[in-house]
Amino acid sequence: MKRDSSSETTKSMPDVATNSMVEHIHSTLDWVGMSEIHLPARISDTRAGERPVSTSIQAYVNLSNPDAKGIHMSRLYLMLEETFGDHSVSAYSIRKLLQNFLDSHEGLSDRGFVQFDFEYSMRRPALKSSYSGWKSYPVTIKATLAPDGMRMELAVEVPYSSTCPCSAALARQLIQEQFRKDFEGEGSVDMEKVFEWLGTEEGIMATPHSQRSVAQVRVLLDTDCDEAFPITALIDSIEGALKTPVQTAVKRVDEQEFAKLNGQNLMFCEDSARRLKRALDGQPCYQDFWLRVNHLESLHAHNAVAIATKEVEGGYLPIP
């Protein structure tokens, strides 16, 4: 009988990863796999539907068999290609992927992990004008499948502006003192004269300091809520709570409105963190959350930081 030479060659190839006779240290490993896997994908969003993104992926399984030398690493890559060539990234497809990881490593692994990092672009309208522009938000999706079940996490970073309440009070004091100096001895002052004065440099001789700030938020998702990810919904709730998200294309009317919003929403980092905690607390599909706000100080060379969690027993730890 004629033999298939290619099949024969494949069968004779050594598998040193799992069958090597070379002595190795017999122990288990928490995770083995690959990082920096760059693949195009479609992300399933609860509000925006499917969006194309370019992802950087980490994929791992544990090595629970101390006698095995290694895992079938190439299988992880091939399953990523196969799964997300046919499906968008959703709770369903990730669950299927991780189960395939474990099925293909039966006897070697009982836990699987995958992480997607990508920039999520959204078109945002200006505050007042008809302008709009694209904003890009760093997003991470992590999932673990283990004997105790599925765990899925969504993380986003949202930039915003914060104006210091203390600096605002000090600026107001200087403006008051300048007003008294300029109008001292006049008794009553004509309203039009005051109106004109307020439009001069003397009328705004001091301004509070503001800075670009970043909210980092992680939420533990209830996978029974929706197969799609609430990326847009989470970003909207963060920006809605803070009131001062950074802008894209603006006209002067938009810049003026932005200045108004900053003046109406003076925030220490503690204020920002409490606003976000209140907004996230009311979301039933977030089993837990962790948040960190970073005010990139314009007064100091260091940053002001506040961290908060939902304070769930056994949940996120409030560590930096």
VENVEN-V559845 format. One record per residue. N is the residue number from 0. RES is the residue in three letters. PSI is psi in radians with two decimals (* if undefined). D_LAST is the distance of its C-alpha to the last C-alpha in Angstrom with 2 decimals. Layout:
n = <N;N>
res = <RES;RES>
psi = <PSI;PSI>
d_last = <D_LAST;D_LAST>
//
This chain:
n = <0;1;2;3;4;5;6;7;8;9;10;11;12;13;14;15;16;17;18;19;20;21;22;23;24;25;26;27;28;29;30;31;32;33;34;35;36;37;38;39;40;41;42;43;44;45;46;47;48;49;50;51;52;53;54;55;56;57;58;59;60;61;62;63;64;65;66;67;68;69;70;71;72;73;74;75;76;77;78;79;80;81;82;83;84;85;86;87;88;89;90;91;92;93;94;95;96;97;98;99;100;101;102;103;104;105;106;107;108;109;110;111;112;113;114;115;116;117;118;119;120;121;122;123;124;125;126;127;128;129;130;131;132;133;134;135;136;137;138;139;140;141;142;143;144;145;146;147;148;149;150;151;152;153;154;155;156;157;158;159;160;161;162;163;164;165;166;167;168;169;170;171;172;173;174;175;176;177;178;179;180;181;182;183;184;185;186;187;188;189;190;191;192;193;194;195;196;197;198;199;200;201;202;203;204;205;206;207;208;209;210;211;212;213;214;215;216;217;218;219;220;221;222;223;224;225;226;227;228;229;230;231;232;233;234;235;236;237;238;239;240;241;242;243;244;245;246;247;248;249;250;251;252;253;254;255;256;257;258;259;260;261;262;263;264;265;266;267;268;269;270;271;272;273;274;275;276;277;278;279;280;281;282;283;284;285;286;287;288;289;290;291;292;293;294;295;296;297;298;299;300;301;302;303;304;305;306;307;308;309;310;311;312;313;314;315;316;317;318;319>
res = <MET;LYS;ARG;ASP;SER;SER;SER;GLU;THR;THR;LYS;SER;MET;PRO;ASP;VAL;ALA;THR;ASN;SER;MET;VAL;GLU;HIS;ILE;HIS;SER;THR;LEU;ASP;TRP;VAL;GLY;MET;SER;GLU;ILE;HIS;LEU;PRO;ALA;ARG;ILE;SER;ASP;THR;ARG;ALA;GLY;GLU;ARG;PRO;VAL;SER;THR;SER;ILE;GLN;ALA;TYR;VAL;ASN;LEU;SER;ASN;PRO;ASP;ALA;LYS;GLY;ILE;HIS;MET;SER;ARG;LEU;TYR;LEU;MET;LEU;GLU;GLU;THR;PHE;GLY;ASP;HIS;SER;VAL;SER;ALA;TYR;SER;ILE;ARG;LYS;LEU;LEU;GLN;ASN;PHE;LEU;ASP;SER;HIS;GLU;GLY;LEU;SER;ASP;ARG;GLY;PHE;VAL;GLN;PHE;ASP;PHE;GLU;TYR;SER;MET;ARG;ARG;PRO;ALA;LEU;LYS;SER;SER;TYR;SER;GLY;TRP;LYS;SER;TYR;PRO;VAL;THR;ILE;LYS;ALA;THR;LEU;ALA;PRO;ASP;GLY;MET;ARG;MET;GLU;LEU;ALA;VAL;GLU;VAL;PRO;TYR;SER;SER;THR;CYS;PRO;CYS;SER;ALA;ALA;LEU;ALA;ARG;GLN;LEU;ILE;GLN;GLU;GLN;PHE;ARG;LYS;ASP;PHE;GLU;GLY;GLU;GLY;SER;VAL;ASP;MET;GLU;LYS;VAL;PHE;GLU;TRP;LEU;GLY;THR;GLU;GLU;GLY;ILE;MET;ALA;THR;PRO;HIS;SER;GLN;ARG;SER;VAL;ALA;GLN;VAL;ARG;VAL;LEU;LEU;ASP;THR;ASP;CYS;ASP;GLU;ALA;PHE;PRO;ILE;THR;ALA;LEU;ILE;ASP;SER;ILE;GLU;GLY;ALA;LEU;LYS;THR;PRO;VAL;GLN;THR;ALA;VAL;LYS;ARG;VAL;ASP;GLU;GLN;GLU;PHE;ALA;LYS;LEU;ASN;GLY;GLN;ASN;LEU;MET;PHE;CYS;GLU;ASP;SER;ALA;ARG;ARG;LEU;LYS;ARG;ALA;LEU;ASP;GLY;GLN;PRO;CYS;TYR;GLN;ASP;PHE;TRP;LEU;ARG;VAL;ASN;HIS;LEU;GLU;SER;LEU;HIS;ALA;HIS;ASN;ALA;VAL;ALA;ILE;ALA;THR;LYS;GLU;VAL;GLU;GLY;GLY;TYR;LEU;PRO;ILE;PRO>
psi = <2.39;2.27;2.62;1.85;-0.63;-0.68;-0.71;-0.71;-0.74;-0.74;-0.50;-0.11;2.32;2.54;1.48;-0.34;-0.66;-0.35;0.22;2.46;-0.11;2.32;2.42;2.87;2.19;1.83;2.84;2.82;2.46;-0.86;2.47;2.37;-2.44;2.66;3.00;0.72;2.02;1.97;2.49;2.59;2.93;2.16;2.30;2.02;2.41;-0.52;-0.62;-0.01;-2.51;2.34;2.34;2.41;2.84;2.06;2.63;2.13;2.49;2.37;2.21;2.72;2.77;2.86;1.62;-0.16;1.88;-0.31;-0.24;2.43;-0.62;-3.05;3.06;1.42;-0.67;-0.47;-0.59;-0.82;-0.82;-0.63;-0.60;-0.86;-0.81;-0.80;-0.85;0.04;-0.52;-0.42;2.68;2.86;1.96;3.04;-0.68;-0.88;-0.60;-0.72;-0.75;-0.75;-0.86;-0.61;-0.67;-0.67;-0.85;-0.68;-0.65;-0.11;0.60;2.31;-0.18;-0.66;2.61;0.16;2.42;2.63;2.48;2.51;2.32;2.20;2.31;2.86;2.24;1.96;2.35;2.42;2.15;2.35;2.68;2.90;-0.62;-0.72;-3.13;0.06;2.79;2.85;2.93;2.37;2.49;2.27;2.22;2.26;2.48;2.34;2.19;2.52;2.46;2.32;2.13;3.01;-0.49;0.11;-2.90;2.40;2.23;2.31;2.45;2.32;2.45;2.77;2.26;2.10;2.53;3.04;2.43;2.34;2.28;2.13;-0.64;-0.79;-0.66;-0.73;-0.70;-0.65;-0.74;-0.69;-0.75;-0.65;-0.72;-0.78;-0.65;-0.65;-0.81;-0.70;-0.74;-0.47;0.23;2.36;-0.03;-0.13;-2.01;2.56;2.34;2.38;-0.72;-0.59;-0.72;-0.72;-0.79;-0.70;-0.68;-0.36;0.06;2.96;-0.58;-0.55;-0.32;1.01;-0.23;2.51;2.57;2.73;2.41;2.84;2.66;2.41;2.83;2.24;2.16;2.10;2.29;2.36;2.43;2.06;2.50;1.89;-0.13;-0.19;-0.90;2.56;-0.50;2.89;2.40;0.94;-0.96;-0.73;-0.72;-0.77;-0.75;-0.72;-0.61;-0.87;-0.60;-0.61;-0.65;-0.53;-0.19;0.91;2.58;2.68;2.95;-1.95;2.29;2.66;3.09;-0.61;-0.57;-0.71;-0.67;-0.72;-0.63;-0.74;-0.68;-0.79;-0.66;-0.70;-0.52;-0.16;1.04;2.30;2.14;2.93;-0.55;-0.67;-0.76;-0.79;-0.71;-0.64;-0.79;-0.68;-0.75;-0.70;-0.67;-0.49;-0.54;0.16;1.91;-0.43;-0.01;1.76;-0.50;2.81;2.73;2.33;2.59;2.22;2.38;1.92;1.91;1.46;2.39;-0.29;-0.75;2.90;-0.23;3.03;2.71;2.30;2.46;2.47;2.46;2.69;3.04;-0.22;0.77;2.40;2.18;0.18;-2.68;2.46;2.40;1.02;2.63;*>
d_last = <67.70;65.80;62.20;59.26;58.34;54.88;54.11;55.53;53.43;50.23;51.13;51.80;48.50;46.49;43.09;41.53;38.07;39.30;42.78;42.74;44.84;42.80;41.23;37.46;35.02;35.05;31.53;29.22;26.30;23.17;23.48;26.13;26.77;26.19;23.74;24.59;27.39;28.51;30.48;31.64;31.02;31.60;28.77;30.02;28.70;29.79;31.02;31.83;33.36;33.07;31.61;31.99;28.93;28.39;25.79;24.03;23.95;22.66;24.99;25.02;26.86;26.53;29.46;30.49;33.96;33.94;37.42;36.54;35.93;33.85;33.33;35.26;32.75;35.08;35.35;31.74;32.47;35.82;34.46;31.88;34.79;37.05;34.74;33.42;36.77;38.22;35.42;32.68;29.08;28.93;28.03;31.58;31.63;28.30;29.57;32.82;31.23;29.20;32.30;34.31;31.87;32.53;36.23;36.75;35.08;36.89;37.14;34.26;31.17;30.07;26.64;26.01;23.03;23.03;20.59;21.84;20.29;22.45;23.08;24.50;27.11;28.42;31.31;30.54;33.35;33.64;33.48;37.25;39.16;40.08;37.76;34.95;32.71;30.23;26.47;24.25;20.91;18.68;18.73;17.71;19.59;18.91;21.43;22.28;25.72;26.27;28.97;27.13;27.04;25.24;21.58;20.84;17.74;17.79;15.11;16.06;15.21;17.46;18.45;20.00;21.46;20.53;23.13;22.52;24.56;25.29;26.59;28.66;30.27;31.14;32.65;34.72;36.03;37.26;38.93;40.67;41.90;43.20;44.97;46.67;47.75;49.21;51.05;51.99;55.56;56.05;55.95;55.25;53.67;54.72;52.08;52.84;52.43;48.96;48.11;49.23;47.34;44.04;44.50;44.88;42.44;43.25;42.24;38.67;38.50;34.74;31.87;28.30;25.56;23.62;20.96;19.77;16.41;14.35;13.17;11.17;12.40;12.83;15.80;17.55;21.16;24.29;26.45;29.56;28.97;29.81;30.29;29.03;25.44;24.65;23.17;25.36;25.09;21.28;21.39;24.30;22.67;19.65;22.12;24.49;22.13;21.08;24.71;24.14;23.30;24.32;27.89;30.01;33.77;34.88;38.10;38.49;38.64;35.19;33.79;35.41;33.94;30.46;31.09;32.31;29.25;27.01;29.37;29.32;25.55;24.27;20.54;18.03;14.41;14.83;17.89;16.40;13.71;16.62;18.91;16.83;16.28;20.05;20.92;19.05;20.21;23.75;23.47;25.25;24.34;20.57;20.30;16.60;13.88;10.19;9.72;7.92;10.63;11.10;14.41;15.81;17.97;21.68;22.49;20.05;19.03;15.34;13.19;12.42;9.18;9.07;7.26;9.88;11.38;15.09;15.11;17.28;18.49;17.18;14.87;11.25;8.97;6.67;3.83;0.00>
//
